[in-house]
Amino acid sequence: MKRVFVTGAAGFIASNLTDRLLADGVSVVGWDNMSTGQERFLEGASKSPDFRLVRGDNLDLPALTKAMAGCDIVFHLAANADVRFGTDHPRRDLEQNTIATHNVLEAMRANAVKAIAFSSTGSVYGETKVIPTPEDAPFPVQTSLYGASKVAGEGLIQAYGEGFGFEAYIFRFVSILGERYTHGHVFDFYKQLADHPDSLKILGDGTQRKSYLYVQDCVDAILHVTRAGTARGAAHGTQVYNLGTTEYVQVNDSVGHICKALGLSPKLQYTGGDRGWIGDNPFILLDTRKIQATGWRPKLTIEQGIIRTLRWLEANRWVFEARH
């Protein structure tokens, strides 16, 4: 791994990954259309002679192909991650997640790049009956356009692995927390409480059970297995890994952690029902024994990840104005 290509480089997870790669002496080409990415997330990276940012869109295949030239692995993290409002703009998931992934694969093929790491999601399991959910759990009916678009992306990657000899790593994440976090429940709750500390609106009934993972633990896992080359020699050249912790919390637990850290006791207002929106899964807990068998372990608990995220948001209030 000498020169890597990172899509969505100015985003939450990808910018943290970029910093880590540069710190390890790896040359990075960052690719981002800045639709949701933040240039400030790349301030440190931009000071490195080993980093080059190229502004471009995954839907522009000629530009994407040109930018990727000379790289030896792609970390494909660019995506539309707006799960909650997916039904408001159904084509966005198709274009930014599925078609974009196909273009990344075609650019790889044109440049003879043979390895890809892909950020998928635990949402591909839908409302599975198998908890904790292992990588080989049967796929049920898809409940979100985001999840469906990621399933399609996974399928394309697996097919390219088989057809063109690609080495592929597919990571199915739980929700990720930490520095540079720009959307999700901690973001929404903190923004509400900053605006009106005496009340908090909670989607659903607060009993939804969710697992979360700290962003640096996520980056550790991605780099751990890609560097080990676990997909080499694997069936169809692909390895699929769940990324998460062995615990979960209720939404009400998260509210408790956040309010305690802020010293607040707001009135809680619930919208009702066992899910917050169309496609929301009331219970997410992934079985992570496969990745843990490689020697990786998360360092932070969910509560610690929530508090670190909260403290970062407190220190970086600009992100509320900057979010598109």
Secondary structure, DSSP 4 states (H G I P E B T S, - for coil): --EEEEETTTSHHHHHHHHHHHHTT-EEEEEE--SS--GGGGHHHHTSTTEEEEE--TT-HHHHHHHHTT-SEEEE-------TTGGGSHHHHIIIIIIHHHHHHHHHHHHT--EEEEEEEGGGG-S-SSSSBPTTSPP-----HHHHHHHHHHHHHHHHHHHH--EEEEEEE-EEESTT--SSHHHHHHHHHHH-TTEEEESTTS--EE-EEEHHHHHHHHHHHHHHTTTTTSGGGEEEEEE--S--EEHHHHHHHHHHHHT--PEEEE--SSSSSTT--SB--B--HHHHTTT----S-HHHHHHHHHHHHHH-THHHHH--
